[in-house]
Amino acid sequence: MSLEKNKQNAIEFYRMAYLGNPKLAIEKYVGNEYIQHNPDVADGTQGFIDYFERMQKEYPEKSIDFVRCIAEGNLVSLHTHQSWPNDDHYVTMDFFRFDDTGKICEHWDAIQQIPKKSANPNTMY
C-alpha cells in the first residue's frame, strides 16, 4: 500500500464525485464495501451515488479546492474548501479508509460553514 497513491486516489475519487460523476468514482476507487458515516448520506455505494447525483443537479456551479491531504497507515484525510451558490463557503475534513487492495471502503467527514465574520484574523486553513 502506497501512501502517495492512496492520497492521489482519495483526491481523484472525491473530485470526480463532487464534480458530477459519482458512478465512475465508485467504479474506479471503491472496493466491495463502502461504509458511510455522514448521517445525510445513505450507507453503501448507491447512497453515495444518489447523494452526489442530486447535489450535481441542484448545485451544478459548486466547486471544491483541496487545501491539504494527509495519509497515515490505511487512512487519508482531505482538508477542502467548498464554494456553493450565493457566496456560501464550507471547510470540510474528510477521512477515507482504504482496504488491503488499495480501494476506499469507509468514509467520515466534518463540515463547517465559513462565517462572514471571525473573532480573529486567521483563516480556517
C-alpha positions, -999 to 999 in steps of 0.1 A, spaced: 0 0 0 15 34 -11 6 65 10 11 87 -21 -11 65 -43 -38 65 -16 -36 103 -14 -40 107 -51 -68 82 -52 -87 99 -24 -84 133 -41 -95 120 -75 -123 100 -60 -138 130 -42 -131 154 -71 -148 131 -96 -179 126 -74 -182 162 -63 -180 175 -99 -207 152 -111 -196 116 -119 -200 96 -87 -207 63 -106 -173 64 -122 -157 74 -89 -172 43 -73 -162 21 -101 -126 33 -101 -118 38 -64 -142 18 -42 -139 -18 -32 -165 -44 -24 -180 -24 5 -184 12 13 -193 22 49 -207 58 51 -207 77 84 -221 110 72 -257 110 85 -270 128 54 -259 101 30 -273 66 29 -248 37 36 -232 19 7 -223 28 -29 -258 36 -41 -264 60 -13 -232 78 -23 -241 79 -59 -276 91 -52 -264 119 -29 -237 133 -53 -260 130 -84 -286 150 -65 -260 176 -55 -249 180 -91 -284 185 -104 -293 210 -76 -259 229 -75 -240 224 -108 -220 255 -102 -204 244 -69 -166 240 -67 -140 224 -45 -104 231 -37 -81 206 -20 -61 225 6 -42 197 21 -40 159 22 -25 137 49 -20 100 49 -11 75 76 -14 37 75 -47 29 56 -62 64 62 -63 95 41 -76 129 53 -86 157 30 -90 193 41 -111 211 15 -128 244 7 -162 241 -9 -178 271 -27 -216 269 -32 -241 293 -48 -249 327 -31 -213 331 -18 -217 302 6 -185 285 17 -176 255 37 -145 240 52 -146 202 52 -124 174 66 -130 140 50 -114 108 62 -111 77 40 -101 42 50 -85 20 23 -88 -18 22 -59 -42 16 -63 -39 -22 -59 -1 -21 -97 6 -26 -117 31 -5 -140 12 19 -151 37 46 -157 75 49 -162 100 77 -165 138 75 -169 171 93 -184 201 76 -184 237 89 -198 268 72 -172 295 69 -187 326 87 -187 360 72 -170 374 103 -143 360 126 -132 368 161 -96 365 149 -76 374 117 -68 338 108 -83 318 80 -98 284 85 -69 269 65 
